[in-house]
């Protein structure tokens, strides 16, 4: 599946991010066990040995489902589509935060972009000032970035980096928060057909409406 073996640094970053987001492969394998796997096949064997079925999809096996066979990158997009990471073999991880396209497009707009190098250097590539258009970011987007940064660079450095971003972030009142959540829930519902998941979506919708402005 992947023509290039994973590097130890690449797996460490992938494991830290996946573990922080509750992915099964990362919470099943320790970092040391994960680093010992340099190919998708070795990951399958390690997960099978730990009792995880190799045919699980999506969040259960992002390490196997989101690699680029030519570039040897490991990527993942969270369920809401807001947070995304792409980890290359040589340099580090590209962390991006997205907001929905107001016209309903699936990709949306990248509003924050940070690159974390294996050396520890962090570059803020986009988001140092809010954009005066539909790419404006809010506190929820800064929080999503912080959730990706924290496992890679630690709490102290994460706080130092995101504090200025929180100050620049778009103010979010209760009405906007409610509308944003409703939009995300509706977006999720459009991609899901399973009855059980639809029930979860309905429950989330009701909780969102209960924010007080119904």
N, C-alpha and C positions, 0 to 999 in steps of 0.2 A: 504493500500500500504506500509506503514511503521509501523513496530511493536513497534518502540520506538519513543516517542514524541521528537520533536526538543527542544533544550535548548535555552533560551534567547540569550546567548552568540553566539551560533551557528547561529541563525537567524540574529543577528546583523552583523556578519561577512559576511554571505551570501548576505544580503541586501546591505551592503557597496560595495562589489565586483560587484554584479549584477548592481547596480545603476551606478557605475563608467563605466561599459561597455554597458550601455544603454538598459538593458533588461526590457521588458515591465512590468513584474510583480513588479519589484523594483521601477520603475519610476511611477507606478500606486499607489502602497501602500507606505505610509510613514513607516519609521523604526518602529515607535510605533505600527502602525497597523499590520506590519509584525510580530513583536515580540509577539503580541497577538494570533498569529496562531501557535499552537503547533503540528498540524497534517496536512497532505496533504489535507484532506477533509475541514479543516477550511480555508486553503489557497484558495481552489476552491470556497468556499462560499464567501470569502472576495473579490475575483477577479470578481466573477459573480455580486456581489453587486455593484462593480465599473464599470461594463459594459464590462469586458473582457470575451470572450467566453472560456469555460472550455476545449474545444477540441483543442485549438491552440497548436502547437508543437514547438520543438526546442528552439530557442532563446526567444520565447514568454513565455514559461513556464518551464525554466530550473529547477526551484525550485521543480517542480512536476516530471520532466522527468529524473532527474539525482540523485535520492536518492537510497541508498542501504537499502533494507527492513530489512536486518539482522543486519547490523552494525549501521544503523541510520546516515550514513554520507550524506553530500550534496556535490556534485561535478559538475564541468562544464568544458568543453573544448571549447575554442573559435573557431570561424568558420574556421580559418586558421589552427587550430591544434597546434599553437605555444604555447599558454598559457593555463595552466590547474590549477584548484584548487580543493582541497578535504578537506572538513571541518568536523571534527569529533565532537562528543558530549562532550568529556571530556577536550581535550587539546587545540585545535586551528586548524589552516589551513596549509595544505601542498601546497606550491606554486611551480609549476615546469614550466620550459620553454624547448621547444623541437625544434629540427631541423629535416628536412626530412631525411629519410633513403636514402642514395645515390643509393641504389639498388631498390628503389621503394616501400619498405615496408610501410605499413600504419602508424605504431606506431612511427617510427623514433627513435631519440636518445635524452635523457634528458641531457641538457647541463648546466642548472642552477636549483638548488633546495633549497628553503628556507622554514623553518617552523616558523610560527608566532603564538605564544601562546596567549591565552586570557589574560594572565598576562602582556603582552607587550614585553616579551622576544622574541628575534629573533635569530634563529640559521641558519647559512649558512652551508648547508649540502653537497653541491657539486657546484663547479664553482669558488672556490677561486683562482685557477690557470687554465689557458687554457690547454685543453688536446691536445696533439700533434697527433691527429688522426681525424676521421670524427665527433667527438663530440666537436670540437673547436667551441667556441661561438663568436658571433660578437656583434656589438653595438645594432643591432636591437633586439637581444635576451635580452640584459641588459635592454633595454627600455621596453620590454614586462614585465619583472620582476618588473620594477619600477611602471608600470601602475597597477600592482596588489598590490604592497606594499603600495602605496600612500594612498588609502582609509582606510587602516587598521592601519598604524602607522604615517601617516602625512607626509607632504612635507619635513620637516627638517631632520627627521630620515631616510627617504627614500634616500634623496640626500647623506647623510653621508654613507649609506650602499653601494649605487651603484657606487659612484665615483671611488673607487678602481677597481671595476669591469669594468668600462668603460676604465680605463687605461690598463687593462689586455686584453681587448677584441681584437679579431682578426681585423686588419685593413681591411676596406672594400672599394675597389675602385669602380668606376662607373660601370665597366664591371661586377664585381661580384654582385653588387647590382641589376643590371638589370637581370642577370641570375637567381638570387635568387627569384626575383619577378615573373619572367616568370615561374619558376618552381612551385611556389605556385599557380599561376593562373591556370596552366595546371592541378595541383592536384585537385583544386576545381572543374574544369570543368569535371573531370572524375567521380565525384560523383553527378553531377547535370544533370537532364534531362529536366527540365522545360524551355520552350522557352524563357520566360522573363528573367530568371536567366542566361541563356546562352548568352543573349544579353548583360547583365551586365558584364559577364566574358569577352566577346569580347571587350567591351569598356575598361576594365581594361588592357587587353592584349595590346591594341593600345597605351594606356597611358604609359605602361611600355616600349614599343618599342621606344616611343618618348623621352626617357631619353637621347638620343643623340648618340647612338652607332649603329644605324641601318645601 
